[in-house]
Amino acid sequence: MAGRALVVGAGGQLGRDLIHAAARDPRWTCIGLTEADLDITDRHAVRDAIAGRRPDVVINAAAYTDVERAEEEPDAAQRVNAEAAGIVAEEAARADAAALYVSTDFVFDGAATAPYEPDAPIHPLSIYGATKAEGEARTREANPRHFVVRTAWLYGPGGANFVEKILSAAATRPELRIVSDEIGSPTHTRDLAEALLALCATTRWGTYHCVNAGACSRYELALSFLEMAGLTVAVTPCNAEDFPSKAVRPRYSVLSNARIEAAIGRLMRPWRDALADYMARRAGAAGRDNQR
């Protein structure tokens, strides 16, 4: 399957890279709708948006992603991550389109010691994780032609992600303390976007994980991109308990790519290679801005 893809949440870091990836893939014509274009909690607006564009697949890249704030605004997170996910999937089915829901490693509790497979039991520890888990369930229930794809530690151009936050902090602070006891798989939005479109070209419905290959701690990740950026700020490892937060985060959230790699017929590249590509993109964008 390929053809017309409708991306909701097209203004986010993943949504933007989905639009760019589709432009490079001759199999797809892609239409993007941002939060300003479409309120996905409004069923009638969603119905009209999908019916008017007649997509073959609707990719739901919209989400309430502020993990800390979700603890204070559970109803808002529920509306976007869970209820709207069901609306999007159901209205896609009404229009004879497949639905893809982008989910998260936060549906797991982090107690594993080996990479999570897609069928592993879920046990979210936070409001964000719980609402995303419900969004998965509502997507599956509403549309038999569905893909649920969990990812982790996502970063991309223009996003308020870990990479950008630490690079910004490094520009103003002489020393940084970075958590070393949270382990995961850093994932570049470009790689995820390309894999999602490849998956949507199949009819292998189901639940998948998609991350860049390998794993590291947040401390190791920070050392890597700070070195790539040529920054010599001092970095000290610490424990997650040193940064109290409202939301409980999984300490281990490494995801297995085996299922999606079999479905799309290729391997996800290592996280260090993807990170180097991102840093090169970032440097190139900064250079173009300086020339204006």
Secondary structure, DSSP 4 states (H G I P E B T S, - for coil): --EEEEEESTTSHHHHHHHHHHHH-TTEEEEEE-TTT--TT-HHHHHHHHHHH--SEEEE------HHHHHH-HHHHIIIIIIHHHHHHHHHHHTT-EEEEEEEGGGS-S--SSPBPTTSPP---SHHHHHHHHHHHHHHHH-SSEEEEEE-SEE-TT---HHHHHHHHHTT-SEEEEE-S-EE--EEHHHHHHHHHHHHTS---EEEE---BS-EEHHHHHHHHHHHTT---EEEEE-GGGS--SS---SB--B--HHHHHHHTSPPPBHHHHHHHHHHHHHHHHHHHHT-
